[in-house]
Amino acid sequence: MASRKQRRRRQKERRHEYEFVYVDEEGHEVDSESVEPAAPSRNGSHNGKKSAQKPKSPQKQGGRAPRKVDPPSWGRVARRALIFAPLIFVAFSFLSRNQSLEARLLLTALYTAFFVPFMYLMDRTMYRSYLRRTGQAPPPARTSRR
């Protein structure tokens, strides 16, 4: 008797029967049984004709456009820090119950203060990698003029 995993895999194969259909030069769909692959000639071309197919472009992951990433902003990072600060406080409350409330608040403030610039750097890194993936130009580097 087949295992449960094997039975599920067989059921999936039955659900996803694929039918190969080819399109001829005139644009009509032809079944795969009636199409015979053309033998390439000695020079490598198919029957002396150039292929009408487009050159294959590199396939993107999942075949969809990458998710849009907004440019980094300190305001967005500050809002995110305000969301994470209570979570950090709760974590310190569970991890160090013997400390006073003031000590836990101070530790939460310190960790949140260290957390903010690292979140900004992470946002900036994600934005730059998004620009590289989409082929856009990176923003010009800011120079300080005094």
Residue pairs with C-beta under 8 A, 6 or more apart in sequence:
2 10
19 32
20 32
21 29
21 30
21 31
21 32
22 29
22 30
22 31
22 32
22 35
23 29
23 30
24 30
24 35
25 52
38 46
38 47
40 46
41 47
41 48
60 66
66 130
66 133
66 134
68 130
69 126
69 127
69 130
70 76
70 127
71 127
71 139
72 120
72 123
72 124
72 127
73 123
74 120
76 123
77 116
77 119
77 120
77 123
78 116
80 119
81 112
81 115
81 116
81 119
84 112
84 115
85 108
85 109
85 112
88 108
88 111
88 112
88 115
89 104
89 105
89 108
92 99
92 104
92 107
92 108
93 104
96 103
96 104
99 107
128 138
131 137
131 138
132 138
